Amino acid sequence: MMPRADQVRICSLQPGATEIVYALGLQDQLFGVTSKCDYPPDALNRPVIVHSLFDGKHPTSGDINQTIAELFGKGQKINEIDQQVLAAAEPDLLLTQAICEV
């Protein structure tokens, strides 16, 4: 059985999607975000499900492009999903996107 729209548990795996959740007034249904979700500021208070390879670093866009290209070339990933946090969130809906072309 599908939950009612006002009971849907949402996890956002993309910062832009997190902003949309807040813009729609659905923040009470947001149970997980990425480490890059920092707007609105309340998003920083949500459990972090996805951590980036670049967390804690300040690379240039060129550095990011090069690193991603190298990792993809090796079949490696740039983000890590915290399976325990994701399981605890019990999401009904995951908001994400395909990886951008490098």
Buried (B, 14 or more C-beta within 10 A) or exposed (E): EEEEEEEBBBBBBBBEBBBEBBEEEBBEBBBBBBBBBBEEEEBEEBBBBBBBBBEEEEEEEEEBEEBBEEBEEEEEEBBEBBEEBBEEBEBBBBBEEEEEEB
